[in-house]
Amino acid sequence: MLRWPHPKKRLRPEETTLSRSKKAVFEDVHIFLVERKMGRSRRSFLTQLARSKGFVVEDVLSDAVTHVVSEDSEASSLWAWLKGHSPSDPSKMHVLDISWFTDSMKERRPVAVETKHLIQDVLPEVSTPPSVVAVSQYACQRRTTTENHNKTLTDAFEVLAENYEFNEMEGQCLAFRRAASVLKSLSWQVRSSHQVHDLPCLGETMEELVEEILQYGRSFEVAKILSDERFQTLKGFTSVFGVGLKTAEKWYRRGLRTFPDVMAEPSIRLNRMQQSGFLHYGDISRHVSKAEALALGNIIDEAVHAIAPNGILTLTGGFRRGKEFGHDVDFIVTTPERGQEEGLLTNIIKHLKHQGILLFCDFQPSSFDLSKLPSHRFEAMDHFAKCFLILKLEGHQVEGGLCRAEGDSRDWRAVRVDLVSPPLDRFAFTLLGWTGSRQFERDLRRFARLERRMLLDNHALFDKTKNEFLAATSEKDIFAHLGLEYIEPWQRNA
């Protein structure tokens, strides 16, 4: 069966109650609702509500509980009750106001714990937030949602990282990306440079940068970079589909500064991808909405179904991580039986071309060879069959309509779409790799190599100690092999 979401039917009243035996969706969050001040009937109602949305709600306060929720506004009396009824130290749990619970029910997932949600025993000094000690150096051990409490800081760090990348200073680039990733994972807002002193991946230079931004509202170095002609030119050129850093640098050194400069230069021969990149730049440089991504999924799902009725299509990338907008749309397509996926992409391409919506296609056949694994050097692209497409998406196919540019009256737009087709026994590894984020995957591979003596990529997981490949039918299997707590896709926005 296809794994593409279909509209859910409305449940009859008797179907809305979730029994305890139904499998929970959010297995790493265990909620305990404090009956004090709440009352038995309201607690029972909220318990059923949470379980109906896939949450685990414990009937008793135990060491399994991760989130304690209360409507008791008097912190001192609540903490006194907790210390008398909890088998362990309740300060190790999240003790939260009912607002966290209602926010989570509204979002249909556990939202990030913010300062406003906390019911604190003794309010800590602003300079020593309690969550600092729990921050891991590895993004794969941190839960990072799309909610960023330190965007001003992370935006500055990412500009610096990009500038180092443009100057081919890989070490400094990676250092600032790691630091930005740590700041994104925090459930609280940094208000003092002292708060980042003990955080992993943030050294003295970064601490000084944080202090400067908090004091002046900006970084003077970042401001200088943003006004630098070379930085802006390279950033513009590399935003074109098919133009990499080396090509952008070559154009800059030849004195070219704008797109018209490139198009007017007679000695430049653009390849097919670059030609399409410039031709559709106005469309594919704009964000793609989740509604547009789902519409494209329906189109491709129809193509898959016409070719392989038992095919499996899965949305990956930022949209799988809960983002509302992205730069392109990524899908994995495969079949239940190994070998059936061969030729699947070429037939999908023919179907899309026949529909008249294929604006560009770059197909790369599979070069996957298990005998050449494990690879001790990570490669940016895996060896499965894949294709990079630009598709024509019409407005009537999108729920709520297209995301239009100002002044654009067309009833269609061009959208970048990537398809990859692994064998089914490699699906879990491909899904994990293509879901991202980039930093999450980088740290997951680093954790596997340094902490577990294993090699992980989009193809396989190899245990160097046992000298064997480890099988996985799901992402949870891979996390289990690595000895890591499973992190949901929407918590991987590192």
N, C-alpha and C positions, 0 to 999 in steps of 0.2 A: 504494500500500500504506500501511497505517496505521503510524505511527512509535511504536507503544506497545510497551514491552518485554514479551516473552513468555519463559516459563521456558526456560533454556538446556538443551539435551540434554547428557548426559554424553558426553565425547569418548572414543573408543577410544584405547588407548595410542599407536598410531602417529599420531594426530591432534594430540597434545599439543605436539609440537615446532614452533616457529615459525621459518620460514626468514627469512633476511635480506631477502628480496624483499617480505615482507608489510608492508603500510603500518603504521608506528608510530602509536601514539595520542598519546604525549607527545613531540612533535617538538622542543620547546625544551629538553629535558633530554638531554644526551649523556654517557653513563657510560663511564668507563674503569676496568676492574678490574685492579689491580696484582697480577701473578702472584707476586711475591716474598712468601714466607711462606704464600701461599695454595696454590700448586701448580697445575700445568697442568690436571689432571682436574677439580679443584674449580672452577677459573676457568671451564672449559668448561661445567660443569653450571650455574653461576650465570648465565653469559651466556645460555644457552638458556632458563633460568627467566625472566630479565628480559625477553627478547624475546618470550616467550610471553604476557607480560602487557602488551605494547605499548610497552616501553621501547626506546630506542635505546642499544645498547652498541657502542662503538667498539673495533676490534681493535688500533688503535695509538694512542699518546698524541700528540695533535695540538692545534692551536688550536681545533678544533671541540668539544673536550671541555669540559663545564661542571662535571662531578662526578667526582672521582677517589676511588675506594673502595679501601681497603686493610685487611688484617688484621695489618699490621705495627704492633706496639704501641710500637716505639721511634721516636718522632717524628723525632729528629735524623738517623737513618740513612735513613728514608723520604724526608725532605726533600732530603737530599744526593743520593739516587737520582733524585728528580724533577727537580732542578735540572740534573742531567746528561743527562736524557733528554727533557725537555720543550722544544719549539721556542720557547716564549715563557716569560714569568714564571709559574710555577705558583701563585704567591700570588693570581693573578687567578681561579683556579679554586676550587671548593669541594673541599678535601682532607678526606675523611671516613672515619670508622671504619666497619667493616662493619655496625654497628648501624643506621646510616641506611638501608643497603641492605635489611636484613631488615625494618625498619619499613615501608619503601616497598612491599616485596613483600606484606607482610601487609595493607596498606591498598589495594593494587592501584593505587597512584598515587604520584608523588613527594611525600613528606611534607616539610613545612617543615624547613629546616636549623636545628637548635638547637645551643646551645653544647656539649651533651653529645656531639654527633656529630662535632665538629671535631677534626682533628689539626693542631695549630698549630705553626708553625715556631718563633716566639718568642711566648710568651704575652703579649698586649697588656694594658695597664693596664685595670682595670675601667672607668675613666672615659673610655676612648677606644676603643670597639668598632670594628672595621674596617668594619662594614657601614654606619656612619653616612654616609660619603661617597657611598654608592650610592643613597641614598633620594631619590626624585623628589618634587617638590611635587604631581605629578598622580597620583591613585589609579590611573589607567589605565596607568601605567608602573611600578606596584608590584604584586607578587603577594601577595595577602592571603588566607590560608586561614581556616578556622573556628577554628584554634588561636590563641588570643589569650594572649600571654605577659605582658600588662600590663593585665589585666582590672580590677584595682583602680583604676588610673589612668583607663582609658577609661570605666568606669562613672561616675566622678565628672565627667569632661568632658561626658558625655552628659546627666547631670542638669542641669548648668549650661546646656547648649545648649537643652534642653527648657524650662527656666525663661525663657531669653531669648526663645524662641519664644512662650511664653504672654504675654510682655510686649511682643510684636511688635517686638522688636529684632533684625531680620533679619541685620544685619552681624555682631553678636556671636554669634548662634546659628550662623551658617555658619562662623565662625572656629573655634569649639570643636568643631564636627562635623569640620572638616578636620583639626584637631589630633588628635582621637580616632582618625580614620582612619589617620593616619601612625603612631601608636603601635600600632594593631592590626597593621600590616604588618611590624613588627619581628620578627626571628627570635630575638631575645634579650630578656631581662628587664631593664628599667631599674632600676638599683640606686643611682643617684646623679643629682642634677639636672644635673650637668655633662655627663652622657651625652646630654641632649636639647638642649644649647646650640646645636649646629650643625644640628639637624634642621629641615627646612622646616615652615612653618605653626605653629611653636611659638615665641611671643614671650616677652618677659620675664615678663609676668603668668602665663603658663602654666608657665614654668620655676619660678617661685616656688610655684605650686600643686603641682607635682610634688614639690618639696622638702618642702613641708608634709605631703603624704600619706606620703612615704617616712619622714619623721621621726616623725610622730604616728600613722600608720596610717589617717588619714582627713583630709578637708578640713572645717574648721569651717563654711565658707560652705555647702558642700553639705549638711552636717548641718542647718543652719538652714533651707535650702530644703525639705528633706524633711519638716521638722516644721511648715512653713508651711501654714495652712489653705487659702489660696487655691490654692496649687500642688497640694495633694492633691485638692481639689475639682475643679479643672479637669482634672487627670489622670484622675480617676474618670469624669467626664462624657464626656470625649473618647474614652474607651475603649469607649463604646457605639456600635455600628454606626449610622451616620447622623447622629451628633452631632459637629459641627465646633467649632472654637475660638470662633467668634463666638456660636454658640448656647450653648455652655458658659459663656462670660463673661456673657451676658445672664441666664442662670439664676442664676449666682453673685451678680450685682448685685441680683437680686430677693430675695436672702436664702435661696435654696435651697442645701442642702448635701449631700443624700443622694438616692438613687434614690426612696425612698418620698416625699420632699418633692416631687419632680417629679411623680410619679404622682398625688399627692393634690391638686396645684394645679389647680383647676377651669378657670383661664383658659388653661392650656397645651394646645395642640392638636398632638399628635405626628403627624408624617407617617408614611407606611406603613413606610419604612425604619427610622425610630426606634422604632415600635411593635414591629417584629420584633426590633430590637436589644435592647430591654428584655425581650421575651418569651423570647428564647433566649440571654440574656446569660450564664447559667451555662455553657452549652456553647461559644459562639463566643468567649468571653473566655479559654478554656483553649487550651493548645497543641494543635496537630494533629500527629500523628506521621507519619513517612514511610510507614509501613504503611497508615495511613488515607488518605494522599494517593494512594498507588498503587491502593487499593481504589476511590476515587472516580474515578481515571483509567480503571479497567476499566469502571465504570458508564457514564461519558460516552463512552468509546470504543465501547461497544455501541450507544449512541444514535447516534453519528456513523456507524457502520457500517450501521445500519439505514436511514439517510437517504441517505448518500453512500458507497457501498462503497469508493471510492478516496480518501476523506477522510484528512486528516493531523491527528493530535492530538499536541501536544507539551507536556510539563510544563515550566513555567518557574519564576521566582521563586526563593526561598531553597532549595527542594528541588533545583532544578537546580544550585545552587551548593554542594551537598553537605551541606546542613543536615539534621539528623535531626528537627527540630521547626520548626513555623512557626505563624503566626496564621491563615492562610487558604491556599487552594490555587489557583494560577493556571495556566490552560491557554491555548494558542493552537490554534485549529482553522481549517483552510483546506482547499482542494482543489487538485489539480494544474493545473486549467485556470482561467484568470482569468474571473471572472463567476459561476462555479459556487458561490462562497462566499456569494453573495447569497441570503438566506432560510435559510441553514444554521442560524443561531442560533435563529431563531423555531421551526424544526422540532425542534431539540434540546429547546427549552423545552417544546414540546407533548409530546414523548416522555417527558420527565422527569415532567411533570404527569400523564400517563396512568399512569405507574408508581406514582404516589402518594407521591413522595419530594420534591416541590418545595414547600418551606415558604415561600419568598419569592423574588420575581423582579423585578428592575428592568432592563428592556431599553432600550438606547440605540441607535437605528439609525445606520448609517454616514452621516457627513457629509464623507467624504474627497473632496477635490477637488484633483487635481494642479495645476490651473491657479492655485491659491491658494498654491502653494509656490514658492520656499522661504519659510518663516516666520522672520522675524528675532527673534521673541519666542517663547521656549519655553513651551509650555502643558503643564500637569501631566497632562492626559488627551489621548490621541491621538484621531483622528477616525474610527477604524474601528468597525464594529459591535461592540458588547460587551454583556455582561449580568452583573449582580452577583446572585448566588444564595445562598440558604441551602438546603442539601440534607439530607435525612434519611439517615444512614448507619447500617446495621444491623451488629451485632457479628459475625455469621457471615460477613460479606463481607470482614472484615479479618483478614489473617494475624496471628495472635497476639492477636487481640481488640482491643477499643476501649481508648483511654486514658480510664479512668473517674475521675470525681471521687469523693472519699471519701464513702461512704454512698449512692452512686448505683447502684441495682439495675436500671435500665432496660437493655434490650438494643439501644438505639440512641442516637445523639447527633446534634445539629445541627452542620453544618460550613459555613463560608463558602467559596464557590467563585466565582472570576471567570473568565469566558471572553471572549476577544477573537478576532475573525475578520477578518484582513487578506487582501487579494488575495495570490496566491502571489509576485508580483514584489516585494512589500513585506515578505515573511516574514522575511528576514534582519534588517531594521531593527527589526521588531517583536520578534523573538526577543531581540535584543541589549538593547533597551529594557526589556522585561518580565522579563529575567533579573536585572537589577540588579547590585550593590546600588545603593541610591539615590545614595550618595556617588560610587561608581564611575561611574555614568552622568552625574552632574553634572560630574565632572572630565573625562570623555570629551568631553562637549560643549564644555567650557571649553578643552580642549586643541585641539579641532578649530577653534574660533573664533580663539583667540589665536596658536596656533603654526602652523596650516595655512591660515588664511583660508577655512575651510569651515563650513558650517552643518549640524549633525546633529540629527535627532530620530527618533522611532519610524516616520516615514514615508519619509525620504530622506536622502541626503548630497549637499549642493550645494557645488561648488567655485566660490567667488567670483572667483578669479583667472581660471579658464577660462570662467566664466559657463555652467556646465553641471552637470547631475545626473550622479552617478557610480553606475553599476549595481552591484548586489551580489546574489549568489545564496547567500552564506554569510556568517557573522560574520567569517571570516578575510579575505574580500574587503574588508570595511569597515576592519578593522585595517590591511590592506595599503594601501588608499587613503590612510589617515592616516599611513602611515610608522611604524606602531607594531608591536612584537613582539606576536604573538597571545598572549592570556592566557586560559587555560582557565576555564570557568565557576566551578569550585571554587576558583579563585584571585582571585575578584572580590568577596570578602566585606569590602569596604572600609567 
